[in-house]
Amino acid sequence: MTDTTAATWLTQEAYDRLTAELARLEGEGRAEVTSRIAAARDEGDLKENGGYHAAREEQAKQEARIRELKEKLRNVQIGTPPDDGVVEPGMVVTAVVAGDEMVFLLGSREIAGTSDIEVFSPTSPLGEAINGCKIGDSTSYTAPNGREIPVEITDAKPFAG
């Protein structure tokens, strides 16, 4: 279940990139796929027409990406979350996880863009455990293997891009 009331923090660059991708997919992207489907349909027998089936599959993937982008852009805040030491989506978190220091972005790959920072979703077990914690807080989460993993938050700063 997704929380539709929580805003997604996006840098201006990430917002512009996603908005441009959505516009391209809804415009020229749809037109290209539609023309490929029409051209493949004109080739005849659709049962054994690989080009037709490939174009239809591409259309389905493209429409799914359009829906995904619209959902991501629906409740967005441009900028960065407040620099108040509270862990929330859009923050770069430094934490000691199971004894090892990790630095990662709490959010989505779209926020990170071309950055090579590791990203954890707020809905992942680690993300859910630390969301709302403050610097100095300790918590834990249950790993898929059932093990309890201790986490200590040592820093949380807004992602600058």
Secondary structure, 3 states (H helix, E strand, C coil): CCCCCCCEEECHHHHHHHHHHHHHHHHHHHHHHHHHHHHHHCCCCCCCCHHHHHHHHHHHHHHHHHHHHHHHHHCEEECCCCCCCECCCCEEEEEEECCEEEEEEECCHHHHCCCCCCEECCCCHHHHHHCCCECCCEEEEECCCCCEEEEEEEEEEECCC
